[in-house]
């Protein structure tokens, strides 16, 4: 009897501990190609905890890039956001704070109040933002993920997998590289105070580690998606269900080592495909405002910002005078000035018709009928044809060079050998594909070394590329047309 009691007592202690232990899952990929190097329970749906904030931040980066909101937008904190439990920044209801500080707090400190404020600022409510999160997850190929909130606190049905979170981490890295440095900061200014990185132990202890996101809840255990780069190799490892910060970090380090060991030194880089931008396309409008009693109103999806097809404009008949004056005024330009500028190209009536058509339908840029251009006056001499000075009575017409031409470039440093310069150009092109795609990599020999240049850019694209590279501590300056 005494022995039975002892065994029974042992069972009472063992069972709760096994129930409390969070399930383990892991995934390791070669970030350059997306090749899976290791997986364990990678498709088991588990609680992601604050790994959720990677999606919140991904959508924030998308919204900023597409002009929905800016990093300098002043966000008013709601009672809902201010009431979120820790970890939190300590925001107060009614307080105004710039979006950039909310992004920093969510990425570095994993602040729940900041994450909720971000979602509400972009979509207006937690429910609307969760719908956008799920739509984006599906577009990224996260097939077994369902989001219910912006922060990752435990909620029924709020689930993901090690595979899906690894996919998301890779997209954060390559889709928005200009913001990726946020995840490697040991600490940062979050507006109302400085905050420390929840992942600082891993960042400081593992060579090459530069992000990206931790997560913990009692139901999830200690989670982490980590990325590290050594030379030309980059590995992403994900762990769900760690028993502690220390044991989780040790396991992630082990998985990263495994990845570097298995990954080839040279591999064809295949960036993940960024999903098409749809903005607030999940907003639903009732198709019928007065449905039949006992039935539900049908819903339709608002047309998103992404263009799915280009329709041929229909011919528009009638004169411009038949259109309301208000529509013409909405063009936002001085009609008389437009007419004066192009009066040598076509008749006044044809121009008025074209401008009015644009006012009604900006997409209908094709004219209803072709206007035969007038013959160039014989007294006009092209500068490109005549090299000698033109007579005083002749009007010389020359083409004006603009910054829209692809005659600009950027320099990313001078190096001791041609090989070093080519290596830097390739690495930079892979890291900043969004602005350097289609440019010409050119190494120029100088007396003191070899210049690494990207050429064939417009002035605006060169300026944008330099600003993005400089934000990542890469030396860069613009090269103007020679």
Phi, psi and omega in degrees: 000316179297320179296319179299319179297320180295315179297319180297319179298319179299319179296322180299325180279325185287316187300311180299323181295320180292326179290322184288334182295127180285144179299146181261141173209152182210156179206138177226131178226157167278111187297332183292322184247342185084004181293134179281125180257338179196143175208148176210118184054032188293340181252011177281127181284119184226173178283123182278344184055221187284000169301338176308325185295342174299320178289319177303316181288323178302315180291324177298316178297318179298316182295321179293314183298328183260012171080011177291328184202163177237162179295340180263003177298132177277115181263130176271124185283129179275167175296324180299314180292317182295334184274358181298142179287166178298159003287139184211161179279334182096036180285149180250147178301133180090347180291146176251135181209145182291147180303323184300326180285326175294319179297316179298317182295322180289322182284320188266307183271346185062044184284124181291321180294324178293318180298316179296319179296324178297311181298317180293324180293326184274317187245353175094335180203161179296319182296316180294320180292322178297322177297319178293322177301315182292321177296318179293319179301317180296320180293331180279350182093016177275085193280344184239031182244138173226123179258141176242342181211175185270342191253332178101004174299146188304128178210141181305128177086352179275094191221154175208188181226164177298323179295313182296320180289331175292318176301314181297317179300321180293322178292320177301317182295312188263334180282326181226064183297336181292342180253353187298331181300341177304321187283350180258358182286128178293326176206164181203160176277117180256028175087297181266346176188165174277143181232151181261153181283131178292345182252017188296330180295316179293318181298324184272343186255338183250123184295125179092351180291133179220022176152185010231319187208135175260168175199142176208132162215165180298322181287328184271331191082199182263112183252156177199132165251118185236146176231142179218147181233132176224113184063234180267002184257141175223132182239143172241129179233141180233137176229132170248143169082029175294154182274339179198169178300315183295313182291325177295314180298321179296319180292319179296319178300318178298318180290322177296318176301317178300319180296314179295328179290320183276329186291137177290154180294320180241132180209147178293123181283127177232100180292145176294148180282122178289134181293154178296143180285127179240354178057230182267040186290355180267007177291129182254141178239136179294130179287329178229125181278350181226073183291159177297135180308136179088357178239162179262143177293134177289152181238152175230154180270134178295140178301130183277175181287340181284130180277123182267331177204154180252116183268141178290126181294141179279151178296137182250121182264170177090160180272163182294333182296340181283348181273148179299144179300327182299320181295319179294320180296330183290351176300333175083014181229163176281108184302319181297322179294320178297316181297319181296322184291330185243017185292340177278353182266317181208176182286160181299320181296321180294320180293317179300321179296317181295317181294318179296323179296320178295324179298321181282318185217095182302336181284339184274072185273345179281130179290156180296324178213153184284134177260123182292124182290148179285151178294140179293133178306141183295337183279353179275128183242127178285136180296329182288342182267321186252121183270325183283158179306137181281152176300154182300332183279349183266147177263122183265126179249124178232155180278130181273129178281134181237167180287353179287343179290152182270060181249011182255167178203181176225151176249132181245026172127165176242133189232156187291337181224158178296323180299315180298318180295317179296322179296317179294319179299316181295315181297318180294320180297322179289325183282336185229057185292330186297328181252342183257359179298129179089357179278165179259122175278123187225127176257125182245123180284130176238169179298326185256010180151200184238122179280135176259110186238148166250125184240172179081040182240158169279166180298318181295317181291325177294318179296317180295317180298318180296317181296321179293318180292319179295328177295337179259019178063034175255127179298133182200138170215155185279149176243119181277171178300135181274000000 
